[in-house]
């Protein structure tokens, strides 16, 4: 687990809440399974910049916002 992955996970969770979106809904709109999204949010799964952009777009934000402290 790394600091960057922790930040990304917390920010994904924040934007999901802001958009009133469940993890299941995010999974349905993305190429990730619910299990993978749980691992990403917990900081246990690395995602590359392209995957991060996909999640950011679904959540109506930017990669930069998901990486911000």
C-alpha positions as CSV (number, residue, x, y, z in Angstrom):
1,X,0.0,0.0,0.0
2,X,1.3,3.4,-0.9
3,X,0.5,7.0,0.1
4,X,-0.6,7.8,-3.5
5,X,-2.9,4.8,-3.7
6,X,-4.4,5.8,-0.3
7,X,-5.1,9.3,-1.6
8,X,-6.7,8.0,-4.8
9,X,-8.9,5.6,-2.9
10,X,-10.1,8.3,-0.4
11,X,-10.8,10.7,-3.3
12,X,-12.7,8.1,-5.3
13,X,-14.8,7.4,-2.2
14,X,-15.4,11.2,-1.8
15,X,-16.5,11.7,-5.4
16,X,-18.7,8.6,-5.2
17,X,-20.5,10.1,-2.2
18,X,-20.6,13.5,-3.9
19,X,-22.3,11.9,-6.9
20,X,-24.5,9.7,-4.7
21,X,-23.0,6.7,-6.5
22,X,-22.6,3.2,-5.1
23,X,-19.6,1.0,-5.8
24,X,-21.9,-1.3,-7.8
25,X,-23.0,1.6,-10.0
26,X,-19.4,2.7,-10.5
27,X,-18.5,-0.9,-11.5
28,X,-21.4,-1.0,-14.0
29,X,-20.2,2.2,-15.6
30,X,-16.5,1.2,-15.7
31,X,-14.5,-1.8,-16.7
32,X,-13.8,-2.7,-13.1
33,X,-15.5,-5.3,-10.9
34,X,-16.9,-4.4,-7.5
35,X,-14.1,-6.4,-6.0
36,X,-11.4,-4.5,-7.9
37,X,-13.0,-1.2,-7.0
38,X,-13.0,-2.2,-3.3
39,X,-9.3,-3.0,-3.6
40,X,-8.5,0.3,-5.4
41,X,-10.4,2.3,-2.7
42,X,-8.5,0.4,0.1
43,X,-5.2,1.2,-1.7
44,X,-4.5,-2.5,-2.4
45,X,-4.7,-2.4,-6.2
46,X,-2.6,-0.2,-8.5
47,X,-4.3,1.5,-11.4
48,X,-2.6,3.1,-14.3
49,X,-3.2,6.7,-15.5
50,X,-5.6,5.6,-18.3
51,X,-7.7,3.7,-15.7
52,X,-7.6,6.6,-13.3
53,X,-8.9,8.9,-16.1
54,X,-11.7,6.5,-16.8
55,X,-12.9,6.5,-13.2
56,X,-12.4,10.3,-13.0
57,X,-14.6,10.8,-16.1
58,X,-17.3,8.6,-14.7
59,X,-17.2,10.6,-11.4
60,X,-17.3,13.9,-13.2
61,X,-13.9,15.0,-12.1
62,X,-10.2,14.9,-13.3
63,X,-7.2,12.7,-12.7
64,X,-5.6,15.6,-10.9
65,X,-8.5,15.9,-8.4
66,X,-8.3,12.2,-7.7
67,X,-4.5,12.6,-7.0
68,X,-4.9,15.7,-4.8
69,X,-4.4,15.7,-1.1
